[in-house]
Amino acid sequence: MSLARHELLSDISAHTSQVLREHGIDSDVAEQAGDAVANQLAENWGGQQFTFPRDYFFRIAKRDLKIYEEFRGNNYAELARKHHMTARGLYKLIARVQKRLVAERQGDLFGGEIG
């Protein structure tokens, strides 16, 4: 009898195994870990219907922090060109990151979440 697994879970297992192998993990261990991740996701999320997120905001935040680390206070035009942005877009990015960093350092006096 052939064992068939749902395509999504098979992909999760295969991709997890591949990433682990790329990080130097033994193939057998990587395959077992891939199956374990797929099993865990099936156990926790099985039966649910949802749209799989593209994680856009995480990627943008990561990009913004990378650009901010390159920012020296006077290199707006240089960074805008380098990252294929307008100068206005870069000004907004720097302001957004600075606001977020200040909010994280200061916290909220009234116990609300940092937005």
C-alpha positions, 0 to 999 in steps of 0.5 A: 500500500502506498502512503500519500500525504497532502501536497502542502504537508509534503511540500513543507516536509521537503522544504524543511528538509532542504533548508536543514541540509543546506545548513549542514544537517545530516540528510536522514536527520533533516528528513525526520525533522521535515516530517516532524514539522509537517506532522506538528503543523497538521496536528495544530492547524489540521481542519482549519481553512486559512490563507497562507501569509506572504509575510510581507510586513516582516520582509519590509520591516527587515528591509527597512532596518537594513536600509536604516543601518546604512543611513548616516544622516546625510546620504538620502539620495545615495540610499534612494538610488541604491535601493531603487526608491524615491527620496520621499519614500526614503525620508518616510522609511527613515522616519518610520523606523526612527519612530518605531525604535523610539517607541520600543525603547520608551515603551507605553506609559499606559500599557498599550501595545507598541504600534 
